[in-house]
Each structure stands twice: as structure tokens, then as C-alpha cells.
């Protein structure tokens, strides 16, 4: 299917070029208008994002949006999303409402784990997403970071939109099937004209506002992953690889300097490196220069620790804690035993080691 998409894209570009040359008049080239078709009536987040993603690509940057359910009107469009009852990337038809459509990222993209039924946003993202992100970030494929951000944007942005549009219960079966990180669908829905709105209120203009809203949020999220999330991953990976230099157990990682968001990366990297559950504590400096020893939770959404700090330290501070632990420079241990502090890196490391020892 992806091959047919690329072939179709070449045909669209070739048609654009042919029309442009055919419209030459006194040395002026009149660019043909590219049209994206979608349905009229009440709009939703998925088709708004589908249109917005397409406009981030050079060939659709100036595309007009035609909102209609009339087949004769739609057949004149260059690309159609969320209407028409056809999914065919070779002709740029990206609807998901037909009874026989059950496409997911897992079934349509090799190696993808996500089994949520795609909406029009997911379909456009499937076929154009890597190029879109590349345009936003100025990165060209093949690039391992581009692929990583593509996957993370689906997991933390697109999948929510796919699931909500398809009416999939987040907790079907008891555990969460997908993440809700934006609630952007509600904000898009609020842009629809009210049921008793005045006739002069233009639903197409409101749809354009929805397109701008979701496009901006998508761009900001992708840029944040590239400039904030990805550098943190590199630091966590380095800390994991250096863990045996910190302690011979390999159960303590250390950031030599200020901490970064580390838990999500730790769980993912442990899985990739086949060391799930091995790391118990993380050491890092706080913003005042003191050191923290923090427990690794059992999983990303858990308040339970793989291994807690020593029970007899819970709720103690300063000299009382240093005397109880026989470790100089102690500042505190939280009553929940998931984090503690020390004035020095060595002191924080000793707190972690002592907690490992009592559980060996």
C-alpha cells in the first residue's frame, strides 16, 4: 500500500507540472489549485488534522478544502479524507467508515505495535507522517530519530484521535488501550457552530480554525519531542550503559549533573536492551546542588517501587537521618520511601547501596 502511495504522489506531482505548463500565458505560470475533499456538516478532530497534516507538505501547502458529501463534487478533488467510503492510497482516498475497513498501524505498517482502528487522521499520518515530521524538523529520511519521533507522535497524539473518533473505550478489558494526552477533540468540537447559531455563521470558516488549532498543536508537540524529549533519551541511554561504573550491581544509574525526564525512557530502553527490572535507583542533582536518590517505579504509572529506600529511614531528616543510617550529609527520606536527599553524590550513592544491601 505504501508503494502505491508513492506512485500516486508522483502522478499528482506530474499532473500539477503538466497543468502548470499548460496554463502559461505571456510568460506567467498559473499554478493549478489543489483541492482536499472532506465531508460537510459537523466536523471532527480527525479530518481537521488530516487536512492540516497534508498542508504541511509542499505539494498541498496551498490546497483548498472542499467540504461536501456530493460524490460528483468529491470526485473532482485531488485527495479525499474521511468521506467517500473508500480507502485506496493509489488514488488518494482515505476514508475509514466503510464496514470492511479494520486497518491499524499494526496491520498496515510493519513493526508497529498499535492495534487501534485508524481514523482519517491515522490514515494520512500512516502514509504522509514521516514526511510531515521531516518538514517540521528539517530532517530527511532515513533517520533513526525521525522514525522514533514518528512512533512517539502516533502513541502520544494520533492514536487518541483515532480511538475517540472510532468510539473505542479507553479501558476496554480493564487496562488502558491508549493514552489520552491532549483532549484536543473536545476543543475542536467546541468550534462547531452552535445548534441555534445564526445562519450567517460560516461552518467552513470554523473548520479552518479547527485545522489551524490541531496543526499548531501537532507542530509544537513534534518540535518538543525533538528538542526536549529526544536529548533526554540520549542522556538516559548513556546513564544505563555506564551503570556498572557507578555500582558493581548495575542497579543504580547516575546523571552527572542536572536530571532530565528519565522514567519513560528508562522503561523503553530497558526493554530494548533486555534488562527489564534490573535498575532500582536513579541519582541526580537538584537545582540547589544537593543530590537525590530516587526509586524506579514498577511501571510508568505506578506509585509502587521496584525497591524502596530502607524502612527505618522513612520520614527522617538531617542529623537524625545521618545518625540512623550512618551516612554523613543526609537531608531527608520521604515518608513514602520513594526519594531521599544527601548533600553529596557519594552520600546519595551510599543511601542507594545501603537500600540494595538490605534487600539482597
Secondary structure, 3 states (H helix, E strand, C coil): CHHHHHHHHHHHHHHHHHHHHHCCECCECCCCCCEEEECCCCCCHHHHHHHHHHHCCHHHCCCEEEECCCHHHHCCCCEEECCCCCEEHHHCEECCCCCCCCCEHHHHCCCCCCCCECCHHHHHHHHHHHHHHHHHHCCCCCCHHHHHHHHHHHHHHHHHHHHHHCCCCCCCCCCCCCCCCCCHHHHHHCCCCCCCCCCCCCHHHHHHHHHHHHHHHHHHHHHHHHHHHHHHHHHHHHHHHCHHHHCCCCCEEEEEEECCCCHHHHHHHHHHHCCCCCCCEEEEECCCCCEEEEECECCCCCCCECCCCCHHHCCCEHHHHHHHHCCCCEEEECCCCCEEEECCHHHHHHHHHHHHHHCC
